[in-house]
Amino acid sequence: MLSLFVYIVTIFGTLVWASTETSYSFTTAGKCSTTWGSGGTVPMSLPTSTTISTVYSLLTNDVVTVPSTSTITADAVTTTVLEQTSWTWSESTITIPTTTRWVGAQSTVATASWPTTICTNDVTPTTVTEYSGSYIPVPGQVTTEPASYPSQVVCRTGVTWFTYLLPTTTSGETTVTVTPTSTVFAPTTTLTSTAPYYTFTRYETTITSVTTTYRVATSVVTSSIACEATTTTTFAAKCEPTNVIKGIGEFGIVSGKYAKNITVTYVPDEKYYDPGVCCQLCQDNDGCVGMMAGTSGYCALYYVGAPNGGPACDFGFSYQTEASRFPGQGLWVQSGCGEIEFMG
């Protein structure tokens, strides 16, 4: 509270104080709407635009009158304590038959590698992509580009600041009597109490249990060659942009459940942030059960550790729809050598 001004007035020999204090508060209200676009490419992430407007409001409360106060100090009162307590501390032991000592172990499931090419002749080649094989969409999969799509979220936020003026005056007089007290310790009786202090735990048997974590080794394969003006690459049909799973029905997708021994590696190369290119990278790496491309622009390859070591091409993960996501503005997923499941 901040006092803005203070003034003193003497009326008929009575001292009158008047002051105004200040307090502050604010409220926030916001609303967001989505704009839609058409043509071009559906943005994988939905940009947000936020504007903030601020309004100030000054409110003055009615004057509050309070009595003035004077203090009188009375004679001191002395209290004598004739009984005291002496504490002693005890120790106890808890015996537990068996305890488990956990030991961590790490298993390398596979090695994920991605190629990169350095052109030694200063040529930036144009890449033509062809697709081989066939692909059967999962039921309800979105395989066409929409006529319109969410293009931006526009949010408007209003902030209102309130300044409250709280005027007060004093009137009359109120007397408050304060009586000092003091304590004198002159014990004639001592009581002894025991309280637990230390507790020790003793284990009769210790067993060892191993917890295994899984990892994927990574490597970059670099080729330095004289590049042609045009290069042709061949992708699996499931990695064609319209075939990578980005939505079911009218909704985009989010992740669901994962296999027990699953591990993931993220490819730190922008070239593979394209969902179709990321999909093909999964096809090219042995043991990759499936891939995910994300709204923030990333490529993730998933592997499942087999009980006896190495990768297992079994169930990898599930995915599901979410009503607040538009197809293509959630996750993009596709299977590799394993299985991914739609959970609804």
C-alpha positions in Angstrom: 0.0 0.0 0.0 1.4 3.4 -1.0 0.4 6.5 0.9 -0.2 9.3 -1.6 -0.5 12.3 0.8 -0.9 13.0 4.5 -2.2 16.1 6.2 -2.8 17.0 9.8 -5.6 19.3 11.1 -6.1 20.5 14.8 -9.8 21.1 15.6 -10.7 22.4 19.1 -7.6 21.0 20.6 -8.1 17.5 19.1 -5.4 16.1 16.8 -7.0 14.8 13.6 -5.0 12.8 11.0 -6.1 12.3 7.5 -4.4 10.2 4.8 -4.9 8.4 1.6 -3.4 5.0 0.8 -3.3 3.3 -2.5 -3.8 -0.3 -3.6 -3.6 -1.9 -7.1 -5.1 -4.8 -8.9 -5.7 -6.0 -12.4 -7.9 -8.2 -14.5 -7.1 -10.0 -17.7 -9.5 -11.1 -20.4 -8.6 -12.8 -23.7 -10.1 -14.4 -26.7 -8.6 -16.3 -29.6 -9.9 -17.0 -33.1 -8.5 -19.0 -36.0 -8.1 -17.7 -39.5 -8.3 -20.0 -42.5 -6.3 -20.1 -45.7 -6.5 -21.9 -49.0 -4.0 -23.0 -51.7 -0.3 -23.4 -51.1 0.9 -25.8 -48.4 -0.8 -26.5 -45.0 1.7 -25.2 -42.4 2.8 -28.0 -40.1 2.8 -25.7 -37.1 0.0 -23.1 -36.6 1.5 -19.6 -36.0 -0.1 -17.5 -33.3 -0.4 -13.7 -33.3 -1.1 -12.0 -29.9 -2.0 -8.3 -29.3 -2.3 -6.9 -25.8 -4.3 -3.7 -24.9 -4.1 -2.0 -21.4 -6.7 0.2 -19.8 -6.2 2.1 -16.5 -9.0 2.9 -14.1 -8.9 5.1 -10.9 -11.4 4.4 -8.1 -11.8 6.4 -4.9 -13.4 4.8 -1.9 -15.6 6.7 0.7 -13.7 8.2 3.6 -13.3 5.9 6.6 -13.1 7.4 10.1 -11.1 5.5 12.7 -10.4 6.5 16.3 -6.9 7.7 17.3 -5.1 5.5 19.8 -2.9 6.4 22.8 -0.9 3.8 24.8 -0.5 3.5 28.6 2.1 1.1 30.1 1.0 -0.6 33.3 3.2 -2.1 36.1 5.1 -5.2 35.0 3.8 -8.7 36.1 6.3 -11.4 37.0 5.6 -15.2 36.7 7.7 -17.8 38.4 8.2 -21.3 36.9 8.8 -24.0 39.5 8.7 -27.1 37.3 11.0 -28.1 34.4 11.3 -31.1 32.0 14.5 -33.0 31.2 14.5 -34.8 27.8 16.6 -37.9 26.9 16.9 -39.3 23.4 16.7 -43.0 22.5 17.9 -45.1 19.5 16.0 -47.9 17.8 16.6 -50.4 15.0 14.2 -51.5 12.2 15.0 -54.9 10.6 13.9 -55.5 7.0 14.3 -59.1 5.7 15.2 -58.2 2.0 16.2 -55.1 0.1 16.8 -54.6 -3.6 19.9 -53.0 -5.0 19.2 -51.7 -8.5 22.0 -51.7 -11.1 21.6 -49.9 -14.4 22.7 -51.5 -17.7 22.6 -50.0 -21.2 21.9 -51.9 -24.4 22.6 -50.5 -27.9 19.7 -51.6 -30.1 21.0 -50.5 -33.5 22.9 -47.9 -35.4 21.0 -45.2 -37.3 22.8 -43.5 -40.0 21.9 -40.8 -42.5 23.8 -39.8 -45.6 25.0 -36.3 -46.5 26.5 -35.3 -49.8 29.1 -32.6 -50.4 29.3 -31.4 -54.0 32.9 -30.7 -54.9 32.0 -28.8 -58.1 29.8 -26.1 -56.6 26.6 -27.6 -58.2 23.4 -27.5 -56.2 21.5 -30.4 -57.8 17.7 -30.6 -58.4 16.3 -33.7 -56.9 13.5 -35.7 -58.6 11.8 -38.2 -56.4 10.2 -41.4 -57.7 8.1 -43.9 -55.7 8.1 -47.7 -55.9 5.8 -50.3 -54.7 2.2 -49.9 -53.5 0.5 -48.5 -50.4 -2.9 -49.2 -48.9 -4.1 -46.3 -46.7 -5.4 -47.1 -43.2 -9.2 -46.7 -42.9 -10.1 -43.0 -42.9 -6.6 -41.8 -43.7 -6.4 -38.3 -45.1 -4.6 -38.6 -48.5 -5.7 -35.4 -50.2 -4.8 -31.7 -49.7 -7.7 -29.8 -48.1 -9.4 -26.9 -49.9 -9.0 -24.7 -46.8 -7.1 -25.1 -43.6 -6.3 -23.2 -40.4 -3.5 -20.7 -41.2 -3.1 -18.6 -38.0 -4.4 -18.2 -34.5 -5.2 -14.6 -33.6 -5.4 -13.8 -29.9 -6.4 -10.5 -28.3 -5.8 -9.9 -24.6 -7.1 -6.9 -22.6 -5.6 -5.9 -19.3 -7.4 -3.5 -16.9 -5.4 -1.9 -14.1 -7.4 -0.6 -11.1 -5.9 2.0 -8.8 -7.9 2.3 -5.5 -7.6 5.5 -3.3 -8.4 4.6 0.3 -8.9 7.9 2.3 -9.0 7.7 6.1 -9.3 10.2 9.0 -9.0 9.8 12.8 -11.5 11.1 15.3 -11.8 10.9 19.1 -9.4 8.9 21.2 -9.0 5.3 22.3 -6.7 4.3 25.2 -4.9 1.0 25.1 -3.1 -0.3 28.2 0.0 -2.5 27.8 1.1 -4.7 30.7 4.7 -6.0 30.4 5.4 -9.6 31.7 8.5 -11.4 32.7 9.2 -15.0 33.5 11.6 -16.2 36.3 12.8 -19.9 36.3 13.3 -21.2 39.8 12.5 -25.0 39.4 11.9 -27.1 42.5 10.7 -30.2 40.5 12.3 -31.9 37.4 10.4 -34.3 35.2 12.2 -36.8 32.8 10.8 -37.7 29.4 12.2 -39.9 26.6 11.8 -39.2 22.9 13.0 -41.2 19.9 16.0 -39.6 18.2 17.9 -42.0 15.9 16.3 -44.9 13.9 18.6 -47.3 12.1 17.5 -49.7 9.3 19.1 -53.1 9.1 18.7 -55.4 6.0 19.1 -59.2 6.5 19.4 -59.9 2.7 20.3 -57.8 -0.4 19.4 -58.9 -3.9 20.6 -57.3 -7.1 18.2 -56.4 -9.9 19.3 -55.0 -13.3 17.4 -52.2 -15.1 18.2 -52.0 -18.8 17.9 -48.8 -20.8 18.1 -48.8 -24.6 19.9 -46.5 -26.9 20.5 -46.0 -30.6 24.0 -45.3 -31.9 24.1 -42.7 -34.7 26.5 -41.9 -37.5 26.6 -39.6 -40.5 27.8 -41.0 -43.8 29.4 -38.2 -45.8 30.1 -38.5 -49.6 32.2 -35.9 -51.5 31.4 -36.1 -55.2 31.0 -34.1 -58.4 27.3 -33.6 -58.5 25.1 -33.8 -61.6 22.6 -31.0 -62.2 19.7 -33.4 -61.6 19.6 -36.4 -59.3 16.9 -39.0 -59.0 15.9 -40.8 -55.8 13.5 -43.6 -55.2 11.3 -43.7 -52.2 8.8 -46.4 -50.9 5.2 -45.7 -51.9 4.3 -45.3 -48.2 6.6 -42.3 -48.0 4.9 -40.3 -50.7 3.7 -37.0 -49.0 0.0 -38.0 -49.4 0.7 -41.4 -47.9 2.5 -40.4 -44.7 -0.2 -40.6 -42.1 -1.1 -37.0 -41.0 -4.8 -37.3 -40.1 -7.7 -39.6 -39.8 -11.1 -38.2 -40.9 -11.2 -34.5 -40.1 -8.7 -34.6 -37.3 -4.9 -34.5 -36.9 -3.1 -37.1 -34.8 -1.1 -37.3 -31.5 0.9 -40.1 -30.1 -0.6 -42.9 -27.9 1.2 -45.8 -26.3 4.7 -47.0 -26.8 6.3 -50.5 -26.8 8.0 -51.4 -23.5 11.6 -51.5 -24.8 11.3 -48.6 -27.2 13.9 -46.0 -27.8 14.1 -43.0 -30.2 16.8 -41.0 -31.9 16.2 -37.5 -33.4 18.0 -36.7 -36.6 19.8 -33.4 -36.3 19.7 -32.6 -40.0 17.1 -30.2 -41.4 17.0 -32.1 -44.7 15.1 -34.9 -42.9 12.5 -32.6 -41.3 10.4 -33.3 -44.4 8.0 -36.1 -43.3 8.4 -38.0 -46.6 12.2 -37.8 -46.4 12.1 -38.8 -42.7 9.9 -41.8 -43.6 12.3 -43.0 -46.2 15.2 -42.7 -43.8 13.4 -45.1 -41.5 13.0 -47.5 -44.4 16.7 -47.3 -45.1 17.8 -48.1 -41.6 17.5 -51.7 -40.5 15.4 -52.2 -37.3 13.5 -48.9 -37.5 10.0 -49.8 -36.5 8.4 -46.5 -37.3 9.0 -42.7 -37.6 7.4 -39.5 -36.4 7.7 -36.0 -37.8 6.6 -33.2 -35.5 5.0 -29.8 -35.7 8.2 -28.1 -34.6 10.1 -29.7 -37.5 12.0 -32.8 -36.5 12.6 -36.4 -37.6 12.4 -39.2 -35.0 13.3 -42.8 -35.7 12.0 -45.4 -33.3 13.5 -48.8 -32.4 12.4 -51.6 -30.1 15.0 -53.6 -28.1 14.7 -57.4 -28.5 15.1 -59.5 -25.3 18.3 -61.1 -26.6 19.7 -57.9 -27.9 19.4 -56.0 -31.2 16.3 -54.5 -32.7 12.9 -56.2 -32.9 10.5 -55.4 -35.8 7.4 -55.7 -33.7 4.8 -53.2 -32.4 6.4 -49.8 -32.0 3.8 -47.3 -31.0 0.1 -46.3 -31.4 -1.4 -43.0 -32.4 -4.8 -41.4 -32.1 -6.8 -38.4 -33.3 -7.3 -35.2 -31.3 -10.2 -32.8 -32.1 -8.2 -29.7 -31.6 -5.7 -30.6 -34.3 -6.2 -30.2 -38.1 -4.8 -32.9 -40.4 -1.1 -32.1 -41.1 -0.8 -29.9 -38.0 -0.3 -32.6 -35.5 2.1 -35.6 -35.9 3.1 -37.3 -39.1 3.7 -41.0 -38.7 4.5 -44.1 -40.8 5.6 -47.6 -40.1 9.1 -49.0 -40.9 9.9 -52.6 -40.4 7.5 -52.9 -37.5 3.9 -52.0 -36.7 2.1 -48.8 -35.7 -1.5 -48.9 -34.6 -4.4 -46.4 -34.8 -6.2 -46.3 -31.5 -9.2 -44.1 -32.5 
